[in-house]
Amino acid sequence: VLEEYEDKIGTVVTGTVQRVEPRVVRVEIGKASGIIPQSEQIQGEFYNVGGRVKVFIKDIERENRGPQLILSRGNEAFVEYLFRQEVPELETGAVEIKAIAREAGRRTKLAVASTVPGVDPVGTFVGGHGTRVQAVMNEIGDQEKIDIVTFDENTEQFIKNALSPAEVVKVEIDTEAKRAKVSVTEDQQSIAIGRGGQNVRLASRLTGFELDIEQATAAQAAPKADAKPKKNIEDSL
C-alpha cells in the first residue's frame, strides 16, 4: 500500500485523525497510516479523533512493525503548499517564494519576489483585504503570525527587509563568515530581536546570515541631511 505513497512524498494530502498520543498523532490516509511526530506539529494545536486534517507527507519510515508515513503540519513546505493554493501567480511564475523560515504555531517569515515589472510581490501574497494570507492562517491557526517581506539580491537590503517590522539604520556584512552586524535605534532594538529572540532568529534563517543586533551610535542614528534641495538649487543655476 505504501508504495503508492512514495511518489506523494513532498505533497499535501487530507487524512483522518485516528488517535492522539502524548508524542504523536496517528492519522489514516486512505489505506495507509502515518504519524505526526511532536516536532512536526503546530505548537498549541489540538487534534480531534475522527477529524479531517491536512498533512504534508515528509517521508516513509520503515520499521520492524512495518512502514509508516511521517507527516508534518509544522514544516516550511506545508506553508508553501498552502500559499500555492491561494496564489495562482506562483503557478504562472509572476511571483516566487525565495525563502521561508518558520517556528510553527508562532511565526513564519516568507521572502517573495516578482519576475514581472509592476507586480507587487508582497501585495500579491497578502491578497485584497488580506484574503490570501488569511486563508493560510485559517489552516495553520491565527496564533501564528506571517511576515511577508520582499526578497532583494542586495544582501544588505534583504537583511533590512527580513528584520521587518523593525527599522534598521545600518548593516555591515562579513560575507566569508556569513555574519552581519545590524545597527538599530534604541526604540527598535526589542522589535528587531523579537520576543525570545524570535524575529532575529527567523530573519537569520531567512537570509542565511547570522545577525547580531546592536544599538546604533548617535552619529549613525542622526538623520542625514537631505541632499535633494541642494541638487535642486544647482539645477536652477
C-alpha positions in Angstrom: 0.0 0.0 0.0 2.8 2.4 0.9 4.5 2.1 -2.5 1.7 4.2 -4.0 2.6 7.0 -1.5 6.3 7.0 -2.4 5.7 9.4 -5.3 3.5 11.5 -3.0 6.4 12.4 -0.7 6.6 16.2 -0.7 2.9 16.7 -1.3 -0.1 17.6 1.0 -3.0 15.2 1.5 -6.0 15.1 3.8 -6.3 12.4 6.4 -8.4 11.4 9.4 -7.1 11.6 13.0 -7.1 8.0 14.4 -5.5 8.5 17.8 -3.9 11.3 19.8 -1.0 10.2 21.9 1.4 12.3 24.1 4.2 12.4 21.5 2.5 11.5 18.2 -0.8 12.0 16.4 -1.8 8.9 14.3 -3.5 9.7 11.0 -5.2 7.5 8.5 -4.7 8.4 4.9 -6.7 6.1 2.6 -5.4 2.6 3.2 -2.2 3.8 4.8 -1.5 5.2 8.2 1.0 7.8 9.4 2.2 9.8 12.3 2.7 13.5 13.0 5.6 13.5 15.5 5.6 16.2 18.1 8.4 18.0 16.3 6.2 18.3 13.2 3.1 19.5 14.9 1.9 23.1 15.2 2.5 24.3 18.7 -0.8 24.7 20.6 -2.8 22.9 18.0 -5.5 20.4 19.1 -6.4 17.3 17.2 -9.9 15.7 17.4 -10.2 12.0 16.8 -12.2 11.4 13.7 -11.4 14.9 12.5 -10.1 15.7 9.0 -6.6 17.2 8.8 -4.3 18.4 6.0 -0.8 17.0 6.3 2.5 17.2 4.4 4.0 13.8 3.5 7.6 14.1 4.6 8.9 10.6 4.4 8.2 6.9 4.8 9.8 5.2 7.8 10.4 1.5 7.5 10.3 -0.1 11.0 10.0 -3.6 12.3 6.3 -3.1 12.9 6.0 -2.1 9.2 6.4 1.1 7.2 4.5 4.2 8.2 4.2 7.7 6.7 6.0 10.6 8.5 3.7 13.6 8.3 4.1 17.2 9.1 2.0 20.4 9.7 4.9 22.3 11.2 7.4 22.5 8.4 8.1 25.3 5.9 6.9 23.2 3.0 3.4 22.9 4.4 3.1 26.7 4.4 4.5 26.9 0.9 1.8 24.4 -0.3 -1.0 26.5 1.3 0.2 29.6 -0.4 0.4 27.8 -3.7 -3.4 27.0 -3.3 -4.1 30.7 -2.8 -1.7 32.5 -5.1 -2.2 31.5 -8.8 0.6 33.9 -9.8 3.0 31.3 -8.3 2.0 28.8 -10.9 2.3 31.3 -13.8 5.7 32.4 -12.5 4.8 36.0 -12.0 5.9 35.8 -8.3 8.1 33.3 -6.5 8.9 32.3 -2.9 12.6 32.7 -2.4 12.9 31.6 1.2 10.8 30.5 4.2 11.7 30.4 7.9 9.1 29.1 10.3 8.5 28.4 14.0 5.2 26.6 13.8 2.4 28.0 15.9 4.3 31.2 16.5 5.7 33.0 13.4 6.6 32.4 9.8 8.7 34.7 7.6 8.3 34.5 3.8 10.7 36.2 1.3 8.9 36.7 -2.0 9.9 38.3 -5.3 8.3 39.3 -8.6 9.5 38.4 -12.1 7.1 40.8 -13.8 7.7 44.5 -13.7 5.0 46.4 -11.9 3.8 43.4 -9.9 4.0 43.9 -6.1 5.1 40.5 -4.7 4.1 41.2 -1.1 0.6 42.6 -2.1 0.1 39.5 -4.4 0.7 37.1 -1.4 -1.4 39.2 1.0 -4.3 39.5 -1.4 -7.1 42.0 -1.5 -8.2 42.9 2.1 -5.7 40.3 3.2 -7.8 37.4 2.0 -5.0 35.2 0.7 -2.8 35.3 3.8 -6.0 34.9 6.0 -6.9 31.7 4.1 -3.4 30.3 5.0 -3.8 31.4 8.7 -7.2 29.8 8.8 -5.5 26.4 8.2 -2.4 26.9 10.5 -4.2 28.9 13.2 -4.5 32.7 13.9 -1.9 32.4 16.7 0.9 32.1 14.1 1.9 35.4 12.6 3.0 35.6 9.0 5.5 38.2 7.9 5.8 38.6 4.1 8.9 40.5 3.0 10.4 41.4 -0.3 13.5 39.4 -1.4 16.4 41.5 -2.6 19.5 40.5 -4.5 21.3 43.1 -2.4 22.1 41.3 0.8 22.1 44.4 2.9 18.6 45.4 1.7 17.4 41.8 2.1 18.6 41.7 5.7 16.8 45.0 6.4 13.6 43.6 4.8 13.9 40.3 6.7 14.0 42.1 10.1 10.7 43.8 9.5 8.8 45.2 11.3 12.0 46.7 12.8 13.6 49.7 11.1 17.3 49.2 10.5 19.9 52.0 10.5 22.9 50.2 9.1 24.1 46.7 8.1 27.7 45.7 8.0 28.3 42.3 6.2 31.0 39.8 6.6 30.4 37.6 3.6 33.0 35.0 4.4 31.8 34.4 7.9 28.1 34.7 6.8 27.5 37.2 9.6 26.1 40.7 9.7 26.2 43.4 12.3 22.9 45.2 12.3 22.5 48.7 13.9 19.1 49.9 15.1 18.0 52.8 17.2 17.3 52.1 20.9 13.5 52.1 20.4 13.8 49.5 17.6 16.1 47.1 19.4 13.4 45.0 21.1 11.4 44.9 17.9 14.4 43.7 15.8 15.3 41.0 18.4 11.6 40.0 18.9 10.1 38.1 21.8 12.6 35.4 23.0 14.8 36.4 20.1 12.3 35.1 17.6 12.4 37.9 15.0 16.2 38.0 14.6 16.3 34.1 14.7 13.9 33.8 11.8 15.5 36.7 9.9 18.9 34.9 10.2 17.4 31.7 8.8 15.6 33.5 6.0 18.7 35.4 4.8 21.3 32.7 5.7 23.3 35.2 7.7 23.9 35.2 11.5 22.6 38.6 12.5 24.0 40.5 15.5 21.7 43.3 16.6 23.3 46.3 18.3 22.3 49.8 19.2 23.3 52.4 16.6 25.7 55.2 17.6 24.4 58.7 17.9 26.1 59.6 14.6 24.5 56.6 12.8 21.1 57.3 14.2 21.1 61.0 13.3 19.0 61.7 10.3 21.2 62.5 7.3 21.0 66.0 5.8 18.8 65.7 2.7 20.9 66.3 -0.4 17.9 66.9 -2.6 17.3 70.7 -2.0 21.0 71.3 -2.8 20.6 69.5 -6.1 17.5 71.4 -7.0 19.3 74.8 -6.3 22.2 73.7 -8.5 19.8 72.7 -11.3 18.2 76.1 -11.3 21.5 78.0 -11.6 
